């Protein structure tokens, strides 16, 4: 009888209001990684996703199973904007808009603040970002949802790095001449710290369109200019003894959490968005001071690392590689709380709390 549709009728059809994903997917930025994670995860949390009609999406970057419909947004429909503050205006945010955003200095331009305050929800990846945004005048509701990593790819290996060689590494997409990531400064400080030692190396991974860095023909400095598949990138992290970060500021720090997940300790200032997952108990904190910044992209303040402190931390790792390995184990344990699955749960909870998901 329960299969007799004439007697019990058809099952009710559940109707859901779509949530528009308003973002571009064009390459390998942190926002691209976040968009891929949400394409995989948000439908399982009850979201019926569509792309905003002006979203610039490279179809060849998206597996067929993750492709969603495109177009149909109007101001009465809910949208989730993934964008840096200076590009969010493209999607016409209003009270039915949630925005996931971040910034690397402690100052937002007033016109960005006005735009963010039109939104029904502002999501950022760290408590540091909440404090900075509030200090700049953002009054819209705010929630914290971190970024993440894939634990099936980024994890420690069973074999530790060779004990007869100490290998440091740094990486980044050196946009705008590398003025924030400071890869060149890491190279210079590495050579100052180890002028002649033959058993130490520095590996620098940058994207193909990054500006050139000067290695001074030092054979110990290896520059890899490539976009690596995730498995190869994990192997690159695991080839290191420690990961060196001299960045002036991070919205979150995907390279850093991935290196930690692979069991490698960080040498880094304890500042900006990376404080969501790093503290001196699991790595090597570097002294820094806040300095004014004013260029075509950033204003406000960000961190300037102490050269003496960063060099001292590299010497510490060089002198005690077993100690670095122990800190790497602690870093990997900390990273397990910051997978993409955990990030998705935090974001879904924030969206539900503020009415963007049923």
N, C-alpha and C positions, 0 to 999 in steps of 0.2 A: 504493500500500500504506500510506503514512503517514496516509491519511485513513480507513483501514478501522478503525473503532473496535473491531470484533470481534477484531482481531488485536493492536492496540496499546493499547486501553483509553482511557478518558477521561483528560483532563489532571487532575492532582492539584489539589484545591481547597485554596488557601492559607487557613489560619485564623489570625486575629490577635486577640489579647486587646485589647479596647477600652481607650482612654485617655479617661477622663472629664474634660471641660472644666468645671471647677467655678468658675463666675463668673457675675456678673449682666451683662446687656447691656440697659441702660435709657436711655442717653443719649449724652453726648459727652465723658465723662471720659477720662483717659489709659488707664485699664484697659479701657474700651470700645474704644478704638482698638487696643490690644494684642490684645483678644479677636478683633476682626475680622481682624487680620493673621494670627493663628494659625488661624482658620477657613479662610482662604485657603491658608495655607502648609503646615501640619502634615500634612494628608493626602498631599501630594506627598512627604513625608519618611517615609511608611510608617505614619502613625498612623491608626487607626480611631477617630474621635472620636465621643463621645456627650456630651450635656449631663447634668450631675448633676441628679437629680430635684428638688432644691430651688433650682436656678438660676432666677433671675427674668429671663426673656428676652422682650423685646418682639419678637414675630414680624414686625411691620411694619417693623422696622429691619433685617431680615436678608433679602437677596435670596434667592429660592427656591433657587438653585444652591448656596448656602452653608448652608442649613438642615440640621441633623444630628439624629439621634434624641435623645429626651429620656427620662431615667430608667434605673434598673437598677443604680445603684452600690451596692455593699456593701463593708465594710471590707477584704475580701480582693482587691479590684480596684484598679488603679492610677488615680490621678487627678492632674491638673495644676490647682492652685488659682491663680487670678489674683485677688488681693485685697490691700488694705492690711492690715497686721498686726492691727488691732483688729477686723476682721470675719472673719478666717480661721476662727475657731472654728465658724462655721456649718456648715462642710464636714467636721468631725470628722477633722482631719489625723492620720495615723499614718505608719508607716515606708514604706507604699506610696504616700505622697503626696509630690509635688513641689510647691513653691509658688514662684510668681513674684511678688515683692513689692518694695516700696520705702518709704522714709520720708524726711521733709524736715528733721527735726532730728537731732541726734546721739545721741538717747536713745530706747531702746525700753522700754516698761513691762515689769517682770519677768514678768507673766502672759503677755505676748506672746512673750517669750524662751522660756518653758516650752513654749508651743504650737509655736514654730518648731523646737525641738529634738526634737519628736516626728516630724518629717518626714524622709524619706529624702534630700531634696535641697532646698536653698534657693537660688533664682536671683534675683539683683539686677542692676540695669542699670549699675553702676559699681563701680570699685575702692574709691571713697570709701565706698560703702554697705557693702562687705565689711568695711572697717576699723571702721566704726561698729557694725555688727552683732556683730563679734567682740568689740569692747570692751565691749559690753553683755551678753556671755555666751552668744551663739549658738555652739554647738559642732557642729551638724549640718553635713554636707558642703555647701559653697557653690561656686557658679559665677557668672560674670559673662556676661550677655547684654544688650546695649543695646536700647533702643527704636529706632524708625526713622521714615522718611518715604517717601512715594511720589515717586520722581524723575520720573515722567511728568506729575506735577502741579506739584510744587515744584522750580523750576529758574530760573536767571537769564533775564531777557528781553534781547532784542537792543538795546533802546533804554534808555539809562540814565535815571534820574529827572531832571526839569528842573533845570538848573544855577542858575536864578534863584531857587530856593526850597529851603530846608533843612527836611526833614520827619523828625521823630522819631516813633516809635510804641512802644506797649506794649499788652499784651493779657493776658487771663486770665479764668478763671471765679472771681469774687470770693466764694468760699464763706466762711462764718463771718465776714462783714463785711469781707472782704479783708485780714484781719490778716497774711497771709503774702505776698501778691502785691504789696502796697504801691502800687497804681495811683494812689491819691490823693497819695502822696508824690512820685511822678514828676511829677504835674501841678504840685504846689507848687514843686518844684525847677526845673521848666521855666520857670515864671513868674519865679522869682527869678533865673534865669540870663539870661533874655531879657525884661526888663521892658517894653521898648518896640519892639524890632526887628520890623518888619512882614513881613520875608521869611523867617520861620521858623514852623513849625507843629508841633503835637503831636496825633497821632491815637491815640485810646484805644479799643480794642475789648474789650467785655465781654459776657457772656452776658445774656439777657433777665431772668433771676432774680437777677442780681447787685445788691447795694445801690447806691444812687445815689452818684455822685461829684460833687464841687463843681468847677465850671469857672470860677466867679467872673464869668460872662458874658464871658469872654475869647473873642473870635471866632476866635482862632488855635488854640483847643483844641477838637477835634472828637471827640465821643463817639459811637461806633457800638455800639448795644445790640442784638446780633443773633447768631444762629448762621449762619455763612456756608457755602455749599457750598465744597468744597475748591478749586475753580477760582477762585472769588471771593476766597477767603482768600489764595491765592497772589498774586493781583493786588493785594490789600491790602498784603502784605509788600513787593511790588515798587514800591509807591507811596512807600516810605520811603527816607530816606537812611541811617538807622541805627535799630536796634531797641534800646530801653532796658529793661533788666531790673533792678529794685530789689528783687526777691524775696528774702526772708530765707533761702530754701532751696528746692531742687528735687530731687524724686526722680530725674528725668532732665531734663525741659525740652523738651517737644514743640514749643511755640511757638518756642523758641530755635533748635533744629536746623532747623525749617522756614524760619525767616527766613534763616539761613545758607545753606540750599540755594537760596534765591532770590537769593543774592548780596548780602545785606545784613549788614554787620558788627554785632556785638553790643557794647553798652556794659553791662558786667555785673561783679559780683564774681566772681572766679575761685575759686568755692567750691561745694561740695555735688555733686549728681549731674551737673551740667552739665560738670564737669571731665572727664567721659568723652570730650567732643568739643571743648571750648574751652580755649584757653590764650592768653596775651597776644600771641603771634606772629600771630594771625589776627583780633584785635579790640582793644577798649579795656577793659582790666582796671581795675576800680574798687576803691579801697581799702575795707577793711571791718574790723570787729572782731567777735569772737564775744561775744554777750550772752546772759544767761539768759532763757529763755522759760518761762512757766507760764500756761496757759489751759486751757479745757475740752478742747482737742485735743492740744496739744504740751507737752512738758517738755524739759529739757536745755538745749542751746545752739543758736543759729543766727546768721546774719550780720546785722549792722546796717551798711548802707552809709555811707561817709563822704560827707556832703553836699558838702563842698568838692571831693572827688575826682570825684563824679558830675557836678557842675556843670562842673568843668574839662574833663571828657571831652566833654560836649556842646559846650562852646565850641570844643574842638579840632576836632570834626567840622564845626561851623559855619564855622570859619576855613579848613579844608582839605577841601573836599568831594571833590576828586580823590584825596586820600589815603584817604578813607573808601571810595571806589569800589575802589581797589586792594586794601584789606583785605577788602572784600566778595568780590572774586574769590578771594582765598585762603580765605575762609570757605566759599565754595561748593565749592572743591576738597576741603577737609577733609570736608565733609558727605557727599560721595559714598561714603565708607566706612561710612555709617550709614543705609543704606536698609533698608526692611522685609525685603528679601531677605537682606541680610547679617545682620540681627537674627535672622531665622528659622534661618539656618544655624548661628549660634552657639547658639541655644536647642536645636535638634535635636541638635547635637553633645553638649551637656551632658546632655540626656535619654538619649541612647544610652550615654554614658559611665557613667551611674548606673543603667542597666537599665530606664528608662521607655519606651524605644523599642527595637524589635528591630533 
